[in-house]
Amino acid sequence: MEVYLDNSATTRVFPEVAELMTKIMCEDYGNPSSLHMKGVRAEQYLRYAKETLAKLLKVAEKELYFTSGGTESDNLALIGAAMANRRRGNHLITTQIEHPAIIQTMHYLEEQGFRVTYLPVDYSGCISLADLQRAMTPQTILVSIMHTNNEIGSLQPIEEAGALIERMNPGTLFHVDAVQGFGKAKIFPKRMNIDMLSASGHKIHGPKGVGLLYVADKVKIAPLSHGGGQQMGLRPGTENVPGIVGMAKAAELLYQNYDEDIRHLYHCKKHFIEGVSRLEQVQVNGLLPEDPYGQRTAPHVVSVSFGGVRSEVLLHALEDSGIYVSAGSACSARKPQPSATLRAIGVDKNLLESTIRFSFSVFTTIEEIDYALKVMYDKIPMLRMYTRRK
């Protein structure tokens, strides 16, 4: 049996998405900037994508821009907004557990003369609104807080943070990295006082290499590249029509069955946590006593530390049985360094290199989870014995 439990890294494309993208690439392959009918048809596809995504987010179509993925969207939002508004101030705020696309961009901005505050989090991976309030100053021009953590599934108080920022300093921009949240939560930027929002196609059963950036109409943001003037000059270059349409189609399909899919994901999560907790020396990270099965966290992510077993060893042992998981964020998993998220929430240093991330999708079944649990029941005691003997 093949069991894919690494859906936070990427997801299987919906068949309907692949079929539509193939049609665009092989039949309706015109450049949307061309004036002939092939170009007009491509432009119609882009219009469908904007209409669909704008409706889901309840924003205006002109406020949506398409990029090459979540990383570019984050970079464009942070660097573009910081550079365009630096006359108003030089202070930025984010959290200690952001994705590398945010953290590394913030480091770059520090090199450009900006000052950055990194908010701490509690064991559940959530910031304190009091800390956010204390960190804000008249010089704060941008706050960036992720919606859903990609390693432990913590959900930040986005709506409350947006209201706080708006109340304290309406001129401060609020960016939300929703790459892990879009498709698994109902996110409405205008209602939540979000000025900019990033999302990615391959996290929602769409294609890789395409992302979304919402920029509220009032927001001043500088482009990072220059060219033919597409997308109002903010993100120029010929649009990736099949990718953009594939992302929109995937989002449309996900939100059609939203309530049922979310129930299914939480059911899978509870079943998995119940099962994995039967093993000895196991710690499910980021869960509070009042929420032992993570029903108040993201529905699709579980972080588990297995005492006495290195994560890389366990990852490959599971792979030998057809089970695919991750030792952390796929964007940095090949770098041998402890997870910043796990360190920030206070996971014991002896468990930092013994942690596996399991993440589910609408395709995940209870049968697959039971198979993965059985393999772990069989293999983990043996791996621990081997480790002790070494």
Contacts in CASP RR format, 6 or more apart in sequence:
PFRMAT RR
TARGET T0000
AUTHOR 0000-0000-0000
METHOD contacts of the structure
MODEL  1
MEVYLDNSATTRVFPEVAELMTKIMCEDYGNPSSLHMKGVRAEQYLRYAK
ETLAKLLKVAEKELYFTSGGTESDNLALIGAAMANRRRGNHLITTQIEHP
AIIQTMHYLEEQGFRVTYLPVDYSGCISLADLQRAMTPQTILVSIMHTNN
EIGSLQPIEEAGALIERMNPGTLFHVDAVQGFGKAKIFPKRMNIDMLSAS
GHKIHGPKGVGLLYVADKVKIAPLSHGGGQQMGLRPGTENVPGIVGMAKA
AELLYQNYDEDIRHLYHCKKHFIEGVSRLEQVQVNGLLPEDPYGQRTAPH
VVSVSFGGVRSEVLLHALEDSGIYVSAGSACSARKPQPSATLRAIGVDKN
LLESTIRFSFSVFTTIEEIDYALKVMYDKIPMLRMYTRRK
1 322 0 8 1.000
1 368 0 8 1.000
1 371 0 8 1.000
2 322 0 8 1.000
2 324 0 8 1.000
3 322 0 8 1.000
3 323 0 8 1.000
3 324 0 8 1.000
3 368 0 8 1.000
3 369 0 8 1.000
3 371 0 8 1.000
3 372 0 8 1.000
4 12 0 8 1.000
4 324 0 8 1.000
4 361 0 8 1.000
4 363 0 8 1.000
4 364 0 8 1.000
5 323 0 8 1.000
5 324 0 8 1.000
5 325 0 8 1.000
5 358 0 8 1.000
5 359 0 8 1.000
5 360 0 8 1.000
5 364 0 8 1.000
5 368 0 8 1.000
5 369 0 8 1.000
5 372 0 8 1.000
6 324 0 8 1.000
6 325 0 8 1.000
6 326 0 8 1.000
6 330 0 8 1.000
6 357 0 8 1.000
6 359 0 8 1.000
7 203 0 8 1.000
7 300 0 8 1.000
7 359 0 8 1.000
7 360 0 8 1.000
7 361 0 8 1.000
7 364 0 8 1.000
8 150 0 8 1.000
8 151 0 8 1.000
8 180 0 8 1.000
8 203 0 8 1.000
8 300 0 8 1.000
8 301 0 8 1.000
8 326 0 8 1.000
8 329 0 8 1.000
8 330 0 8 1.000
8 357 0 8 1.000
8 359 0 8 1.000
9 326 0 8 1.000
9 329 0 8 1.000
9 330 0 8 1.000
9 359 0 8 1.000
10 202 0 8 1.000
10 203 0 8 1.000
10 208 0 8 1.000
10 330 0 8 1.000
11 202 0 8 1.000
11 203 0 8 1.000
11 204 0 8 1.000
11 205 0 8 1.000
11 206 0 8 1.000
11 361 0 8 1.000
12 205 0 8 1.000
12 361 0 8 1.000
12 363 0 8 1.000
13 205 0 8 1.000
13 206 0 8 1.000
13 207 0 8 1.000
13 250 0 8 1.000
14 205 0 8 1.000
14 206 0 8 1.000
14 249 0 8 1.000
14 250 0 8 1.000
14 253 0 8 1.000
16 249 0 8 1.000
16 253 0 8 1.000
17 205 0 8 1.000
17 206 0 8 1.000
17 207 0 8 1.000
17 246 0 8 1.000
17 249 0 8 1.000
17 250 0 8 1.000
17 253 0 8 1.000
20 245 0 8 1.000
20 246 0 8 1.000
20 249 0 8 1.000
21 207 0 8 1.000
21 242 0 8 1.000
21 243 0 8 1.000
21 245 0 8 1.000
21 246 0 8 1.000
24 42 0 8 1.000
24 45 0 8 1.000
24 241 0 8 1.000
24 242 0 8 1.000
24 245 0 8 1.000
25 242 0 8 1.000
28 38 0 8 1.000
28 41 0 8 1.000
28 42 0 8 1.000
28 45 0 8 1.000
29 38 0 8 1.000
29 42 0 8 1.000
30 38 0 8 1.000
30 39 0 8 1.000
30 41 0 8 1.000
30 42 0 8 1.000
30 241 0 8 1.000
31 38 0 8 1.000
31 39 0 8 1.000
31 42 0 8 1.000
31 238 0 8 1.000
32 39 0 8 1.000
32 42 0 8 1.000
32 43 0 8 1.000
32 45 0 8 1.000
32 46 0 8 1.000
32 238 0 8 1.000
32 239 0 8 1.000
32 241 0 8 1.000
33 39 0 8 1.000
33 230 0 8 1.000
33 238 0 8 1.000
34 40 0 8 1.000
34 42 0 8 1.000
42 241 0 8 1.000
45 241 0 8 1.000
45 244 0 8 1.000
45 245 0 8 1.000
46 239 0 8 1.000
46 241 0 8 1.000
46 244 0 8 1.000
46 245 0 8 1.000
48 245 0 8 1.000
48 248 0 8 1.000
49 66 0 8 1.000
49 244 0 8 1.000
49 245 0 8 1.000
49 246 0 8 1.000
49 247 0 8 1.000
49 248 0 8 1.000
50 61 0 8 1.000
50 64 0 8 1.000
50 248 0 8 1.000
51 61 0 8 1.000
52 248 0 8 1.000
52 249 0 8 1.000
52 251 0 8 1.000
52 252 0 8 1.000
53 64 0 8 1.000
53 212 0 8 1.000
53 247 0 8 1.000
53 248 0 8 1.000
53 251 0 8 1.000
54 60 0 8 1.000
54 61 0 8 1.000
54 63 0 8 1.000
54 64 0 8 1.000
56 251 0 8 1.000
56 252 0 8 1.000
56 255 0 8 1.000
57 64 0 8 1.000
57 187 0 8 1.000
57 188 0 8 1.000
57 189 0 8 1.000
57 197 0 8 1.000
57 214 0 8 1.000
58 188 0 8 1.000
58 189 0 8 1.000
58 190 0 8 1.000
58 191 0 8 1.000
59 189 0 8 1.000
59 190 0 8 1.000
59 214 0 8 1.000
59 216 0 8 1.000
60 217 0 8 1.000
62 217 0 8 1.000
62 232 0 8 1.000
63 214 0 8 1.000
63 215 0 8 1.000
63 216 0 8 1.000
63 217 0 8 1.000
64 212 0 8 1.000
64 213 0 8 1.000
64 214 0 8 1.000
65 76 0 8 1.000
65 212 0 8 1.000
65 213 0 8 1.000
65 214 0 8 1.000
65 215 0 8 1.000
65 231 0 8 1.000
65 232 0 8 1.000
65 234 0 8 1.000
65 235 0 8 1.000
66 210 0 8 1.000
66 211 0 8 1.000
66 212 0 8 1.000
66 213 0 8 1.000
66 231 0 8 1.000
66 235 0 8 1.000
66 239 0 8 1.000
66 240 0 8 1.000
66 244 0 8 1.000
66 247 0 8 1.000
67 73 0 8 1.000
67 76 0 8 1.000
67 210 0 8 1.000
67 211 0 8 1.000
67 212 0 8 1.000
67 213 0 8 1.000
67 235 0 8 1.000
68 209 0 8 1.000
68 210 0 8 1.000
68 211 0 8 1.000
68 240 0 8 1.000
69 200 0 8 1.000
69 201 0 8 1.000
69 209 0 8 1.000
69 210 0 8 1.000
69 211 0 8 1.000
69 212 0 8 1.000
70 101 0 8 1.000
70 177 0 8 1.000
70 179 0 8 1.000
70 198 0 8 1.000
70 199 0 8 1.000
70 200 0 8 1.000
70 211 0 8 1.000
71 101 0 8 1.000
71 331 0 8 1.000
72 211 0 8 1.000
73 198 0 8 1.000
73 199 0 8 1.000
73 200 0 8 1.000
73 211 0 8 1.000
73 212 0 8 1.000
73 213 0 8 1.000
74 99 0 8 1.000
74 101 0 8 1.000
74 102 0 8 1.000
74 105 0 8 1.000
74 144 0 8 1.000
74 175 0 8 1.000
74 177 0 8 1.000
74 198 0 8 1.000
75 101 0 8 1.000
75 105 0 8 1.000
75 224 0 8 1.000
76 213 0 8 1.000
76 221 0 8 1.000
76 223 0 8 1.000
76 224 0 8 1.000
76 234 0 8 1.000
76 235 0 8 1.000
77 144 0 8 1.000
77 175 0 8 1.000
77 196 0 8 1.000
77 198 0 8 1.000
77 213 0 8 1.000
77 215 0 8 1.000
77 221 0 8 1.000
78 92 0 8 1.000
78 102 0 8 1.000
78 105 0 8 1.000
78 106 0 8 1.000
78 109 0 8 1.000
78 142 0 8 1.000
78 144 0 8 1.000
78 175 0 8 1.000
79 105 0 8 1.000
79 108 0 8 1.000
79 109 0 8 1.000
79 222 0 8 1.000
79 224 0 8 1.000
80 221 0 8 1.000
80 222 0 8 1.000
80 223 0 8 1.000
80 224 0 8 1.000
81 141 0 8 1.000
81 142 0 8 1.000
81 173 0 8 1.000
81 175 0 8 1.000
81 196 0 8 1.000
81 219 0 8 1.000
81 220 0 8 1.000
81 221 0 8 1.000
81 222 0 8 1.000
82 92 0 8 1.000
82 109 0 8 1.000
82 112 0 8 1.000
82 114 0 8 1.000
82 141 0 8 1.000
82 142 0 8 1.000
83 112 0 8 1.000
83 222 0 8 1.000
84 220 0 8 1.000
84 221 0 8 1.000
84 222 0 8 1.000
85 141 0 8 1.000
85 142 0 8 1.000
85 173 0 8 1.000
85 220 0 8 1.000
86 114 0 8 1.000
86 141 0 8 1.000
88 141 0 8 1.000
88 171 0 8 1.000
89 139 0 8 1.000
89 140 0 8 1.000
89 141 0 8 1.000
90 113 0 8 1.000
90 114 0 8 1.000
90 115 0 8 1.000
90 139 0 8 1.000
90 141 0 8 1.000
91 114 0 8 1.000
91 115 0 8 1.000
91 116 0 8 1.000
91 117 0 8 1.000
91 137 0 8 1.000
91 139 0 8 1.000
91 140 0 8 1.000
91 141 0 8 1.000
92 106 0 8 1.000
92 109 0 8 1.000
92 114 0 8 1.000
92 115 0 8 1.000
92 116 0 8 1.000
92 117 0 8 1.000
92 140 0 8 1.000
92 141 0 8 1.000
92 142 0 8 1.000
92 143 0 8 1.000
92 144 0 8 1.000
93 116 0 8 1.000
93 117 0 8 1.000
93 119 0 8 1.000
93 132 0 8 1.000
93 135 0 8 1.000
93 136 0 8 1.000
93 140 0 8 1.000
93 142 0 8 1.000
93 143 0 8 1.000
93 144 0 8 1.000
94 102 0 8 1.000
94 103 0 8 1.000
94 106 0 8 1.000
94 116 0 8 1.000
94 117 0 8 1.000
94 118 0 8 1.000
94 119 0 8 1.000
94 143 0 8 1.000
94 144 0 8 1.000
94 145 0 8 1.000
95 118 0 8 1.000
95 119 0 8 1.000
95 120 0 8 1.000
95 121 0 8 1.000
95 127 0 8 1.000
95 145 0 8 1.000
95 146 0 8 1.000
95 156 0 8 1.000
96 118 0 8 1.000
96 119 0 8 1.000
96 120 0 8 1.000
96 121 0 8 1.000
96 340 0 8 1.000
96 344 0 8 1.000
97 121 0 8 1.000
97 125 0 8 1.000
97 146 0 8 1.000
97 149 0 8 1.000
97 151 0 8 1.000
97 154 0 8 1.000
97 340 0 8 1.000
97 341 0 8 1.000
97 344 0 8 1.000
97 345 0 8 1.000
98 106 0 8 1.000
98 144 0 8 1.000
98 145 0 8 1.000
98 146 0 8 1.000
98 177 0 8 1.000
99 146 0 8 1.000
99 150 0 8 1.000
99 177 0 8 1.000
99 179 0 8 1.000
99 329 0 8 1.000
99 331 0 8 1.000
100 329 0 8 1.000
100 331 0 8 1.000
100 332 0 8 1.000
101 177 0 8 1.000
101 331 0 8 1.000
102 144 0 8 1.000
102 146 0 8 1.000
102 177 0 8 1.000
103 340 0 8 1.000
106 116 0 8 1.000
106 118 0 8 1.000
106 144 0 8 1.000
107 116 0 8 1.000
109 116 0 8 1.000
110 116 0 8 1.000
115 139 0 8 1.000
117 135 0 8 1.000
119 127 0 8 1.000
119 128 0 8 1.000
119 131 0 8 1.000
119 132 0 8 1.000
119 135 0 8 1.000
119 145 0 8 1.000
120 127 0 8 1.000
120 128 0 8 1.000
120 131 0 8 1.000
120 344 0 8 1.000
121 127 0 8 1.000
121 154 0 8 1.000
121 344 0 8 1.000
121 345 0 8 1.000
122 128 0 8 1.000
122 345 0 8 1.000
123 286 0 8 1.000
123 288 0 8 1.000
123 345 0 8 1.000
123 346 0 8 1.000
124 154 0 8 1.000
124 286 0 8 1.000
124 287 0 8 1.000
124 288 0 8 1.000
124 297 0 8 1.000
124 345 0 8 1.000
125 149 0 8 1.000
125 152 0 8 1.000
125 154 0 8 1.000
125 286 0 8 1.000
125 341 0 8 1.000
125 344 0 8 1.000
125 345 0 8 1.000
126 154 0 8 1.000
126 155 0 8 1.000
126 156 0 8 1.000
126 157 0 8 1.000
127 145 0 8 1.000
127 156 0 8 1.000
127 157 0 8 1.000
127 161 0 8 1.000
129 157 0 8 1.000
129 160 0 8 1.000
129 161 0 8 1.000
129 164 0 8 1.000
132 143 0 8 1.000
132 161 0 8 1.000
132 164 0 8 1.000
132 165 0 8 1.000
133 164 0 8 1.000
133 168 0 8 1.000
136 143 0 8 1.000
136 165 0 8 1.000
136 168 0 8 1.000
136 169 0 8 1.000
136 172 0 8 1.000
138 169 0 8 1.000
140 169 0 8 1.000
140 172 0 8 1.000
141 171 0 8 1.000
141 172 0 8 1.000
141 173 0 8 1.000
142 172 0 8 1.000
142 173 0 8 1.000
142 174 0 8 1.000
142 175 0 8 1.000
143 161 0 8 1.000
143 165 0 8 1.000
143 172 0 8 1.000
143 173 0 8 1.000
143 174 0 8 1.000
143 175 0 8 1.000
144 174 0 8 1.000
144 175 0 8 1.000
144 176 0 8 1.000
144 177 0 8 1.000
145 156 0 8 1.000
145 158 0 8 1.000
145 161 0 8 1.000
145 174 0 8 1.000
145 175 0 8 1.000
145 176 0 8 1.000
145 177 0 8 1.000
146 156 0 8 1.000
146 176 0 8 1.000
146 177 0 8 1.000
146 178 0 8 1.000
146 179 0 8 1.000
146 180 0 8 1.000
147 155 0 8 1.000
147 156 0 8 1.000
147 158 0 8 1.000
147 176 0 8 1.000
147 177 0 8 1.000
147 178 0 8 1.000
147 180 0 8 1.000
147 181 0 8 1.000
147 182 0 8 1.000
147 185 0 8 1.000
147 187 0 8 1.000
148 154 0 8 1.000
148 155 0 8 1.000
148 156 0 8 1.000
148 178 0 8 1.000
148 180 0 8 1.000
148 181 0 8 1.000
148 184 0 8 1.000
148 185 0 8 1.000
148 298 0 8 1.000
148 301 0 8 1.000
149 155 0 8 1.000
149 156 0 8 1.000
149 180 0 8 1.000
149 298 0 8 1.000
149 301 0 8 1.000
149 341 0 8 1.000
150 179 0 8 1.000
150 180 0 8 1.000
150 301 0 8 1.000
150 329 0 8 1.000
151 301 0 8 1.000
151 303 0 8 1.000
151 328 0 8 1.000
151 329 0 8 1.000
151 339 0 8 1.000
151 341 0 8 1.000
151 342 0 8 1.000
151 357 0 8 1.000
152 285 0 8 1.000
152 286 0 8 1.000
152 297 0 8 1.000
152 301 0 8 1.000
152 303 0 8 1.000
152 341 0 8 1.000
152 342 0 8 1.000
152 345 0 8 1.000
153 180 0 8 1.000
153 297 0 8 1.000
153 298 0 8 1.000
153 300 0 8 1.000
153 301 0 8 1.000
153 303 0 8 1.000
154 286 0 8 1.000
154 297 0 8 1.000
154 298 0 8 1.000
155 185 0 8 1.000
155 296 0 8 1.000
155 297 0 8 1.000
155 298 0 8 1.000
158 176 0 8 1.000
158 187 0 8 1.000
158 192 0 8 1.000
158 194 0 8 1.000
159 191 0 8 1.000
159 192 0 8 1.000
159 193 0 8 1.000
161 174 0 8 1.000
162 174 0 8 1.000
162 192 0 8 1.000
162 193 0 8 1.000
162 194 0 8 1.000
163 193 0 8 1.000
165 172 0 8 1.000
165 174 0 8 1.000
165 193 0 8 1.000
166 174 0 8 1.000
166 193 0 8 1.000
173 195 0 8 1.000
173 196 0 8 1.000
173 219 0 8 1.000
174 193 0 8 1.000
174 194 0 8 1.000
174 195 0 8 1.000
174 196 0 8 1.000
175 194 0 8 1.000
175 195 0 8 1.000
175 196 0 8 1.000
175 197 0 8 1.000
175 198 0 8 1.000
176 187 0 8 1.000
176 189 0 8 1.000
176 192 0 8 1.000
176 194 0 8 1.000
176 196 0 8 1.000
176 197 0 8 1.000
176 198 0 8 1.000
177 198 0 8 1.000
178 185 0 8 1.000
178 187 0 8 1.000
178 197 0 8 1.000
178 198 0 8 1.000
178 199 0 8 1.000
179 198 0 8 1.000
179 199 0 8 1.000
179 200 0 8 1.000
179 203 0 8 1.000
180 203 0 8 1.000
180 298 0 8 1.000
180 301 0 8 1.000
181 187 0 8 1.000
181 199 0 8 1.000
181 203 0 8 1.000
181 298 0 8 1.000
182 199 0 8 1.000
182 200 0 8 1.000
182 203 0 8 1.000
182 204 0 8 1.000
182 212 0 8 1.000
182 251 0 8 1.000
183 204 0 8 1.000
183 251 0 8 1.000
183 254 0 8 1.000
183 255 0 8 1.000
183 258 0 8 1.000
184 262 0 8 1.000
184 265 0 8 1.000
184 298 0 8 1.000
184 299 0 8 1.000
184 300 0 8 1.000
185 298 0 8 1.000
186 258 0 8 1.000
187 194 0 8 1.000
187 197 0 8 1.000
189 195 0 8 1.000
189 197 0 8 1.000
189 214 0 8 1.000
189 216 0 8 1.000
190 216 0 8 1.000
194 214 0 8 1.000
194 216 0 8 1.000
195 215 0 8 1.000
195 216 0 8 1.000
195 218 0 8 1.000
195 219 0 8 1.000
196 213 0 8 1.000
196 214 0 8 1.000
196 215 0 8 1.000
196 216 0 8 1.000
196 219 0 8 1.000
196 221 0 8 1.000
197 212 0 8 1.000
197 213 0 8 1.000
197 214 0 8 1.000
198 211 0 8 1.000
198 212 0 8 1.000
198 213 0 8 1.000
199 211 0 8 1.000
199 212 0 8 1.000
200 210 0 8 1.000
200 211 0 8 1.000
200 212 0 8 1.000
201 207 0 8 1.000
201 208 0 8 1.000
201 209 0 8 1.000
201 210 0 8 1.000
201 211 0 8 1.000
201 212 0 8 1.000
201 243 0 8 1.000
201 246 0 8 1.000
201 247 0 8 1.000
201 250 0 8 1.000
201 251 0 8 1.000
202 208 0 8 1.000
202 209 0 8 1.000
202 210 0 8 1.000
204 247 0 8 1.000
204 250 0 8 1.000
204 251 0 8 1.000
204 254 0 8 1.000
205 250 0 8 1.000
205 253 0 8 1.000
205 254 0 8 1.000
205 361 0 8 1.000
205 362 0 8 1.000
206 243 0 8 1.000
206 246 0 8 1.000
206 247 0 8 1.000
206 249 0 8 1.000
206 250 0 8 1.000
207 242 0 8 1.000
207 243 0 8 1.000
207 246 0 8 1.000
207 247 0 8 1.000
209 240 0 8 1.000
209 243 0 8 1.000
210 240 0 8 1.000
210 243 0 8 1.000
210 244 0 8 1.000
210 246 0 8 1.000
210 247 0 8 1.000
211 247 0 8 1.000
212 247 0 8 1.000
213 235 0 8 1.000
215 221 0 8 1.000
215 234 0 8 1.000
221 234 0 8 1.000
223 233 0 8 1.000
223 234 0 8 1.000
223 235 0 8 1.000
223 236 0 8 1.000
225 235 0 8 1.000
225 236 0 8 1.000
225 237 0 8 1.000
226 233 0 8 1.000
226 236 0 8 1.000
227 233 0 8 1.000
227 236 0 8 1.000
227 237 0 8 1.000
228 236 0 8 1.000
228 237 0 8 1.000
229 236 0 8 1.000
229 237 0 8 1.000
230 236 0 8 1.000
230 237 0 8 1.000
230 238 0 8 1.000
230 239 0 8 1.000
231 237 0 8 1.000
231 239 0 8 1.000
254 261 0 8 1.000
254 362 0 8 1.000
257 362 0 8 1.000
261 362 0 8 1.000
262 299 0 8 1.000
264 362 0 8 1.000
265 299 0 8 1.000
265 300 0 8 1.000
265 360 0 8 1.000
265 361 0 8 1.000
265 362 0 8 1.000
265 364 0 8 1.000
266 295 0 8 1.000
266 299 0 8 1.000
267 366 0 8 1.000
268 360 0 8 1.000
268 364 0 8 1.000
268 366 0 8 1.000
268 369 0 8 1.000
269 293 0 8 1.000
269 294 0 8 1.000
269 295 0 8 1.000
269 299 0 8 1.000
269 300 0 8 1.000
269 302 0 8 1.000
269 360 0 8 1.000
270 293 0 8 1.000
270 294 0 8 1.000
270 295 0 8 1.000
271 366 0 8 1.000
271 369 0 8 1.000
272 302 0 8 1.000
272 358 0 8 1.000
272 360 0 8 1.000
272 369 0 8 1.000
272 372 0 8 1.000
272 373 0 8 1.000
273 284 0 8 1.000
273 287 0 8 1.000
273 292 0 8 1.000
273 293 0 8 1.000
273 294 0 8 1.000
273 302 0 8 1.000
274 293 0 8 1.000
275 373 0 8 1.000
276 282 0 8 1.000
276 284 0 8 1.000
276 302 0 8 1.000
276 304 0 8 1.000
276 373 0 8 1.000
276 376 0 8 1.000
277 284 0 8 1.000
278 377 0 8 1.000
279 306 0 8 1.000
279 376 0 8 1.000
279 377 0 8 1.000
279 380 0 8 1.000
281 306 0 8 1.000
281 307 0 8 1.000
281 308 0 8 1.000
281 384 0 8 1.000
282 304 0 8 1.000
282 305 0 8 1.000
282 306 0 8 1.000
282 307 0 8 1.000
283 304 0 8 1.000
283 305 0 8 1.000
283 307 0 8 1.000
283 347 0 8 1.000
283 351 0 8 1.000
284 302 0 8 1.000
284 303 0 8 1.000
284 304 0 8 1.000
285 303 0 8 1.000
285 304 0 8 1.000
285 305 0 8 1.000
285 342 0 8 1.000
285 345 0 8 1.000
285 347 0 8 1.000
285 355 0 8 1.000
286 297 0 8 1.000
286 303 0 8 1.000
286 345 0 8 1.000
287 293 0 8 1.000
287 294 0 8 1.000
287 297 0 8 1.000
288 296 0 8 1.000
291 297 0 8 1.000
299 360 0 8 1.000
300 359 0 8 1.000
300 360 0 8 1.000
300 361 0 8 1.000
301 357 0 8 1.000
301 358 0 8 1.000
301 359 0 8 1.000
302 357 0 8 1.000
302 358 0 8 1.000
302 359 0 8 1.000
303 342 0 8 1.000
303 355 0 8 1.000
303 356 0 8 1.000
303 357 0 8 1.000
303 358 0 8 1.000
304 355 0 8 1.000
304 356 0 8 1.000
304 357 0 8 1.000
304 358 0 8 1.000
305 347 0 8 1.000
305 348 0 8 1.000
305 351 0 8 1.000
305 354 0 8 1.000
305 355 0 8 1.000
305 356 0 8 1.000
306 314 0 8 1.000
306 354 0 8 1.000
306 355 0 8 1.000
306 356 0 8 1.000
306 380 0 8 1.000
307 350 0 8 1.000
307 351 0 8 1.000
307 354 0 8 1.000
307 384 0 8 1.000
308 354 0 8 1.000
308 383 0 8 1.000
308 384 0 8 1.000
308 387 0 8 1.000
309 354 0 8 1.000
309 380 0 8 1.000
309 383 0 8 1.000
309 384 0 8 1.000
309 387 0 8 1.000
310 353 0 8 1.000
310 354 0 8 1.000
310 387 0 8 1.000
311 327 0 8 1.000
311 328 0 8 1.000
311 353 0 8 1.000
311 354 0 8 1.000
311 355 0 8 1.000
311 356 0 8 1.000
312 327 0 8 1.000
312 353 0 8 1.000
313 383 0 8 1.000
313 387 0 8 1.000
314 354 0 8 1.000
314 356 0 8 1.000
314 379 0 8 1.000
314 380 0 8 1.000
314 383 0 8 1.000
315 325 0 8 1.000
315 326 0 8 1.000
315 327 0 8 1.000
315 356 0 8 1.000
317 379 0 8 1.000
317 383 0 8 1.000
318 324 0 8 1.000
318 325 0 8 1.000
318 372 0 8 1.000
318 375 0 8 1.000
318 376 0 8 1.000
318 379 0 8 1.000
321 375 0 8 1.000
321 379 0 8 1.000
323 371 0 8 1.000
323 372 0 8 1.000
323 375 0 8 1.000
325 356 0 8 1.000
325 357 0 8 1.000
325 358 0 8 1.000
326 333 0 8 1.000
326 356 0 8 1.000
326 357 0 8 1.000
326 359 0 8 1.000
327 333 0 8 1.000
327 355 0 8 1.000
327 356 0 8 1.000
327 357 0 8 1.000
328 339 0 8 1.000
328 355 0 8 1.000
328 356 0 8 1.000
328 357 0 8 1.000
329 339 0 8 1.000
338 349 0 8 1.000
338 352 0 8 1.000
338 353 0 8 1.000
339 347 0 8 1.000
339 352 0 8 1.000
339 355 0 8 1.000
342 351 0 8 1.000
342 352 0 8 1.000
342 355 0 8 1.000
343 352 0 8 1.000
347 355 0 8 1.000
358 372 0 8 1.000
360 369 0 8 1.000
END
